């Protein structure tokens, strides 16, 4: 997942504002998913979640809640910007090498962002 138009967040609110937006995303992920999910910053404004042993419908509801929670006007240091996230998810039905897992997730994320951002999609592999 990543923050949509993150460059504009940094350009408008400065890097400190961008850092606060990243912290907001991390805090929101913790609220939505709890502590039994591996969450990692993958680079820049990209995050990876590893959710195990949960049904697809439950995960879909949580992803929807996360996307809706992050769609807001973000204010920092007297400025504000629209904030949203896009998310590409894969639901594994069998073990696959992590390279394939990341490649598929990245592909799904790219499709979501191409369709208009502020959304998510889950693909079974």
C-alpha positions in Angstrom: 0.0 0.0 0.0 1.1 3.6 -0.4 -0.1 7.1 0.3 -1.6 8.6 -2.9 0.2 11.7 -4.2 2.7 11.6 -1.3 5.0 14.0 -3.1 2.3 16.7 -2.9 2.1 16.0 0.9 5.8 16.7 1.2 5.8 19.6 -1.2 2.8 21.3 0.6 3.5 20.5 4.2 7.3 19.8 4.1 9.1 16.6 5.1 8.0 16.9 8.7 4.4 17.0 7.5 5.1 14.0 5.3 6.6 12.2 8.3 3.4 12.9 10.3 1.3 11.5 7.5 3.3 8.3 7.6 2.9 8.1 11.4 -0.9 8.6 10.9 -1.0 5.7 8.5 1.0 3.5 10.9 -1.2 4.4 13.8 -4.4 3.8 11.8 -3.1 0.4 10.6 -2.5 -0.5 14.3 -6.0 0.6 15.2 -7.6 -1.4 12.3 -5.6 -4.6 12.5 -4.4 -4.8 16.1 -1.1 -6.3 17.2 -1.2 -9.7 15.5 -0.3 -8.4 12.1 3.2 -7.8 10.7 3.4 -4.2 9.5 6.5 -2.8 7.9 7.5 0.3 6.0 8.8 -1.0 2.7 10.3 2.3 1.5 9.3 5.9 1.1 5.5 5.9 1.5 5.0 2.2 0.9 4.0 -0.3 3.6 3.6 -4.1 3.6 1.1 -6.0 5.8 1.3 -9.7 6.4 -2.0 -11.0 7.7 -2.1 -14.7 8.5 -4.9 -17.1 9.4 -7.9 -14.8 8.7 -10.8 -15.3 6.3 -10.8 -13.2 3.1 -14.1 -11.5 4.0 -12.8 -10.3 7.4 -9.6 -9.0 5.8 -11.6 -7.3 3.1 -13.7 -5.5 5.7 -10.5 -4.4 7.5 -8.9 -3.1 4.3 -12.1 -1.2 3.5 -12.0 0.4 6.9 -8.4 1.3 6.6 -8.9 2.9 3.1 -12.0 4.8 4.4 -10.2 6.0 7.6 -7.3 7.4 5.6 -9.5 9.4 3.2 -9.4 12.7 4.9 -8.0 16.2 4.9 -4.7 16.1 6.6 -3.6 19.2 8.5 -0.1 20.0 9.6 1.7 23.2 10.5 -1.0 25.5 9.2 -1.4 23.7 5.9 -3.7 21.0 4.7 -3.8 18.4 1.9 -6.2 15.7 0.8 -5.0 12.3 2.0 -5.8 8.9 0.8 -4.2 5.5 0.3 -4.2 2.8 -2.4 -3.7 -0.8 -1.6 -3.0 -4.0 -3.6 -3.5 -7.2 -1.7 -2.9 -10.9 -2.5 -4.7 -13.7 -0.9 -2.6 -16.9 -1.0 -4.3 -20.2 -1.4 -1.0 -22.0 -1.5 2.6 -21.3 -0.6 4.4 -19.1 -3.1 7.9 -17.6 -3.2 8.0 -14.2 -1.6 9.3 -12.7 -4.9 6.0 -13.8 -6.6 4.0 -12.5 -3.7 5.6 -9.0 -3.8 5.4 -8.9 -7.6 1.6 -9.8 -7.6 0.9 -7.3 -4.8 2.8 -4.6 -6.7 0.9 -5.4 -9.8 -2.5 -5.1 -8.0 -1.5 -1.8 -6.4 -0.5 -0.4 -9.8 -3.9 -1.4 -11.2 -5.7 0.3 -8.3 -3.7 3.5 -8.7 -4.3 3.5 -12.5 -8.1 3.2 -11.9 -8.2 6.3 -9.7 -6.5 5.6 -6.3 -8.2 5.7 -2.9 -9.2 2.1 -3.2 -8.0 -1.5 -2.8 -8.2 -4.8 -4.5 -7.5 -8.3 -3.4 -6.3 -10.9 -5.9 -6.1 -14.7 -5.1 -2.9 -16.4 -6.1 
